[in-house]
Amino acid sequence: MKFQRLSSINTKRDAWVEINLDAIEKNILALKSLVNKDAKILAVVKADAYGHGSSMITPTLLASGVDYLGVASIDEGMELRDNKFSCPILVLGAAPVWAFDYAAQNDISLSVFLENHIEAANLTYKKTGLKTKAHIKIDTGMNRIGVAKEQAVSFIKKVQDTESIDLQGIFTHFACAENNQKTHNQLEIWNNILSQVNTTGLLLHCFNTAATISKYDVNNYNMVRLGIAIHGLFPDLPDSCHEKPNLIPAMSLKGRIINIHNAHKNTGVSYSHTYIADKDIVIATIPVGYADGIDRRLSNKIFGILNGKKVKQIGNITMDQMMFDITGADAKEGDIITLIGSDGKEYIHIDEWASLLGTINYELICRLKARLSRVYTR
């Protein structure tokens, strides 16, 4: 018997993530409307663009008006360079001093905030003749990385006087952009520091996604950093934020039914029989599990969408597979069950999973990249 797939999606495994590039484009346009007309846009594409595939979505980002890309490490920046993207790239995290020359040779800008960063730039200049492109990171309250506020002014001036460094910007990061008072405290520190240094020609960026959407009143910026919202998801926002842009989630997660069988009442399902059927049921299995980034703690708590109707996931989610009760559904092997995204009038949002797990949407979408193929759609 010839097996007929019911979708044009053809991956080597019957489970995949779909990324809607149209949604990403529209999200950027919606977000650009919130910032000053002349402000530049830095798209944060670390963690493989939050699981969306940094190299695959970058053409859409650049075509939509993004000026800069932000990554977590030099390696992430090199993946973009290896794929022939020549746009400015900034490593937002701390780079090892022994890799400064590698960054300079590949035109990757680094975050600097330590004395040994200046020393590393000097050594790179002597070794290669190349200046280190840099943005100074100031710690205004995140307490993660960055030059302390007390030393920030003197450090900025020292970097500006360092021949081996091509200073391009100064930035900070908000720890609680969803909290007005704490953010205003950080902004006060930011404004005070910048008032004491020459910022002519520099990129100044303090706004992350939440701060951009919340429209905090600040003049000392000419670039914003956008991350989660590019993909159509919201971070935590302050209660005072009453107007949100119209964002479209770009990511869907789907799997094809690989097996359908009947199970009698009082039958246990999956490891440890955490689900016992209370009637005769029909069970469908799809090949996606916790090794693909689906948290096992979601077992017996989530739904999928099959042919426009929600079906309950049953039994413990296993490493590679999970089961659904599809009793009464008109279904056959090869049909698609949507775990995240829409099918007909039904929709399942990743935030539903985050709420069940007591975590944030960031964490969950970043997990969905280990083994799942990515399919890009328009």
C-alpha positions in Angstrom: 0.0 0.0 0.0 1.4 3.4 -0.9 1.5 5.9 2.0 0.2 9.3 1.0 1.4 12.2 3.0 -1.4 14.7 3.7 0.9 17.7 3.7 3.5 19.1 1.2 6.0 19.3 4.1 8.5 16.6 3.5 11.1 16.1 6.2 13.1 13.0 7.1 11.2 12.7 10.3 7.5 13.1 10.9 8.0 16.0 13.4 9.1 19.5 12.6 9.0 23.2 13.5 7.6 25.7 11.0 8.8 29.3 10.9 6.6 31.8 9.2 8.9 34.5 7.7 5.9 36.7 6.8 5.1 36.9 10.5 8.7 37.9 11.4 8.6 40.7 8.7 5.3 42.0 10.0 6.4 41.9 13.6 9.5 44.0 12.8 7.4 46.6 11.0 5.0 46.8 14.0 7.9 47.2 16.4 9.7 49.8 14.3 6.6 52.0 14.6 7.3 52.3 18.3 10.7 53.8 18.1 12.2 57.1 16.9 12.3 57.3 13.2 16.1 57.6 13.1 16.8 54.9 15.7 18.6 51.8 14.5 17.3 48.3 15.1 19.5 45.5 16.5 17.9 42.1 16.2 19.0 39.7 18.9 19.6 36.4 17.2 21.4 34.6 20.0 20.6 31.0 20.8 20.0 30.4 17.1 17.5 33.2 17.0 15.6 31.8 20.0 15.3 28.5 18.2 14.1 30.0 14.9 17.3 29.6 13.0 19.6 32.7 12.9 21.1 32.2 9.5 17.7 31.3 7.9 15.8 34.3 9.3 18.6 36.9 8.8 17.7 37.7 5.2 14.2 38.5 6.3 15.5 40.6 9.2 17.8 42.7 7.0 15.2 43.1 4.3 12.8 44.4 7.0 15.1 47.1 8.1 17.2 45.6 10.8 20.7 47.3 11.0 22.6 45.2 13.5 22.6 41.6 14.8 23.2 40.7 18.4 24.7 37.4 19.4 25.9 35.8 22.7 29.3 34.6 21.5 31.9 34.9 18.8 31.0 31.4 17.6 27.4 32.6 17.0 28.7 35.6 15.1 31.0 33.4 13.0 28.1 31.2 12.0 26.6 34.4 10.4 29.8 35.4 8.8 30.3 31.9 7.4 26.9 32.3 5.8 28.2 35.5 4.1 26.3 38.1 6.1 28.3 41.3 6.2 26.0 43.4 8.4 27.4 44.7 11.8 27.4 42.0 14.5 27.7 42.6 18.2 28.6 40.0 20.8 26.4 41.0 23.7 28.1 38.7 26.2 31.6 38.5 27.4 34.2 37.3 24.9 37.4 35.5 26.0 40.4 37.8 25.8 42.3 35.2 23.7 39.7 35.5 21.0 39.8 39.3 20.4 42.1 38.9 17.4 39.7 36.4 15.9 36.8 38.8 16.3 38.8 41.7 14.8 39.8 39.5 11.8 36.1 38.7 11.2 34.7 42.2 11.7 32.7 41.2 14.9 32.2 43.8 17.5 32.7 43.0 21.2 31.3 44.1 24.5 34.1 45.6 26.6 33.9 46.4 30.3 37.1 45.1 31.9 40.7 46.4 32.0 41.9 43.1 30.5 39.6 43.8 27.5 41.6 46.9 26.8 44.8 44.9 27.2 43.5 42.3 24.8 42.6 44.9 22.2 46.2 46.3 22.5 47.7 42.9 21.9 45.3 42.3 19.0 46.4 45.6 17.4 50.1 44.8 17.8 49.5 41.3 16.4 47.2 42.0 13.5 47.1 45.8 13.0 43.4 45.6 13.4 41.4 47.7 15.9 38.8 46.0 18.1 35.3 47.2 17.3 33.6 47.6 20.7 30.5 48.7 22.6 31.0 49.5 26.3 28.6 47.6 28.5 27.6 49.4 31.7 26.0 47.6 34.6 23.2 49.9 35.8 21.5 47.3 38.0 21.4 43.9 36.2 24.4 42.7 38.2 25.5 40.3 35.5 28.3 41.8 33.4 29.4 45.4 32.7 31.5 48.1 34.1 30.3 49.3 37.5 28.5 52.6 37.5 31.1 54.1 39.8 33.9 53.4 37.3 31.8 53.8 34.1 32.8 57.4 33.2 36.5 56.9 33.7 36.4 53.6 31.8 34.6 55.1 28.9 37.1 58.0 28.6 40.0 55.5 28.8 38.5 53.4 26.0 38.0 56.5 23.9 41.7 57.3 24.4 42.8 53.8 23.4 44.1 53.7 19.9 43.5 50.0 19.5 39.8 50.2 20.1 37.2 51.5 17.6 34.5 52.5 20.0 31.1 52.2 18.3 28.6 52.3 21.2 27.6 52.3 24.8 24.8 50.2 26.2 23.2 48.8 29.3 20.5 46.2 30.0 17.3 46.5 32.1 16.8 43.9 34.8 13.1 44.5 35.3 11.7 46.3 32.3 8.3 45.2 33.5 8.8 47.3 36.6 8.5 51.1 36.1 10.3 52.2 39.2 13.3 49.9 38.9 13.6 50.8 35.2 13.5 54.5 36.0 16.2 53.9 38.6 18.4 52.3 35.9 17.6 55.1 33.4 18.7 57.7 36.0 22.1 56.0 36.3 22.3 55.7 32.5 21.5 59.3 31.9 23.9 60.5 34.6 26.8 58.6 33.1 26.2 59.7 29.6 25.9 63.3 30.6 29.6 63.2 31.7 31.1 61.8 28.5 31.3 62.6 24.8 28.8 60.4 23.0 29.1 62.0 19.6 28.9 59.4 16.8 28.2 56.6 19.2 25.3 54.1 19.2 23.5 54.3 22.6 21.2 51.5 23.4 19.4 50.6 26.6 16.0 49.5 25.3 15.3 45.8 25.2 12.1 44.4 23.8 10.0 45.1 26.9 11.3 48.6 27.3 10.7 49.3 23.6 7.1 48.2 23.8 6.5 50.0 27.1 7.7 53.3 25.5 9.8 54.5 28.4 10.6 58.2 28.1 14.3 58.6 27.4 16.3 60.7 24.9 19.7 59.0 25.3 19.2 56.3 22.8 19.6 55.8 19.1 19.3 52.1 18.8 17.0 49.5 20.3 17.6 45.7 20.8 14.6 43.6 19.8 14.5 39.9 20.7 11.5 37.8 21.6 8.9 40.1 20.0 10.5 39.6 16.5 9.1 36.1 16.8 5.7 37.3 17.8 5.9 36.6 21.5 5.7 39.1 24.4 8.1 39.5 27.4 6.7 40.5 30.8 5.4 44.1 30.5 4.5 46.7 33.2 0.9 47.0 34.1 1.0 50.6 32.8 1.6 49.2 29.2 -1.9 49.3 27.8 -1.1 49.4 24.1 0.7 46.4 22.6 1.7 46.0 19.0 -0.1 43.4 16.9 2.4 40.6 16.9 2.1 37.2 15.1 3.8 34.1 16.5 6.2 32.8 13.9 6.8 29.3 15.2 4.6 26.2 15.0 5.4 22.7 16.2 3.8 19.8 14.4 4.0 16.0 14.1 2.4 13.4 11.9 0.5 10.4 13.3 2.6 7.4 12.9 0.3 4.9 14.6 -3.4 4.6 15.6 -4.7 1.8 17.7 -7.6 1.0 20.1 -7.2 0.6 23.9 -9.8 -0.8 26.3 -11.2 0.8 29.4 -8.8 0.6 32.4 -5.8 0.3 30.1 -2.7 2.2 31.1 -0.8 4.4 28.7 3.0 5.0 28.5 5.7 4.7 31.1 4.4 4.2 34.7 0.8 4.2 33.4 0.2 7.8 34.7 -2.9 7.8 32.5 -5.6 5.1 32.8 -8.3 5.1 30.3 -11.8 5.5 31.8 -13.5 4.1 28.7 -12.5 2.5 25.4 -10.4 4.9 23.5 -8.5 5.4 20.3 -4.8 6.4 20.7 -2.6 8.2 18.1 1.2 8.4 18.5 3.4 11.1 17.0 7.2 11.0 16.9 8.2 13.9 19.2 9.2 13.8 22.8 11.3 15.3 25.6 14.6 14.8 23.6 13.1 17.3 21.2 12.6 19.9 23.9 9.1 19.0 25.1 9.2 19.2 28.9 8.2 15.8 30.4 6.3 17.7 33.1 3.7 18.6 30.5 2.6 15.0 30.4 -1.2 14.6 30.6 -1.6 18.4 30.7 -1.5 19.6 27.1 -3.5 19.3 23.9 -2.8 19.1 20.2 -5.0 20.1 17.3 -6.1 17.4 14.9 -8.1 18.4 11.8 -9.3 21.6 13.5 -10.2 20.0 16.9 -8.3 19.8 20.1 -7.2 16.3 21.3 -5.7 15.6 24.7 -2.2 14.3 25.2 -2.2 11.2 27.4 0.4 9.3 29.3 4.0 10.3 30.1 5.8 12.0 27.2 8.6 9.8 26.3 12.0 10.5 24.8 10.9 10.3 21.2 7.1 10.0 21.1 3.9 11.0 22.7 0.3 9.8 22.6 -3.1 11.5 22.2 -6.7 10.4 22.8 -8.3 10.9 19.4 -11.5 9.0 20.2 -14.3 10.1 17.8 -11.9 11.9 15.5 -11.9 11.3 11.8 -8.2 10.6 11.5 -5.7 8.3 9.8 -1.9 7.7 9.9 -0.2 10.6 8.2 -2.6 13.3 9.6 -0.9 16.2 11.4 -1.3 17.0 15.0 -0.3 20.6 15.8 1.3 21.1 19.3 2.0 24.8 18.9 0.2 27.0 16.4 -3.1 27.0 14.7 -5.3 24.5 12.8 -8.7 25.8 11.6 -10.2 28.0 14.3 -8.2 26.4 17.2 -4.9 27.8 18.4 -2.3 26.7 21.0 0.1 29.3 22.3 3.5 28.5 23.7 2.6 30.7 26.7 0.1 28.0 27.7 3.0 25.6 28.2 5.0 28.3 30.0 2.2 28.9 32.4 1.9 25.2 33.2 5.6 24.9 33.9 6.0 28.2 35.7 8.6 29.5 33.3 8.8 31.9 30.3 8.2 31.5 26.6 11.9 32.3 25.9 13.1 29.1 27.6 10.6 26.8 25.8 11.2 28.1 22.2 14.9 27.9 22.7 14.6 24.2 23.6 12.9 23.2 20.3 16.0 22.9 18.2 17.9 19.7 19.2 16.5 17.3 16.6 13.6 19.0 14.9 13.8 20.0 11.3 12.9 23.5 10.5 10.6 24.4 7.6 10.4 28.0 6.5 7.2 29.3 5.0 5.7 32.4 3.5 
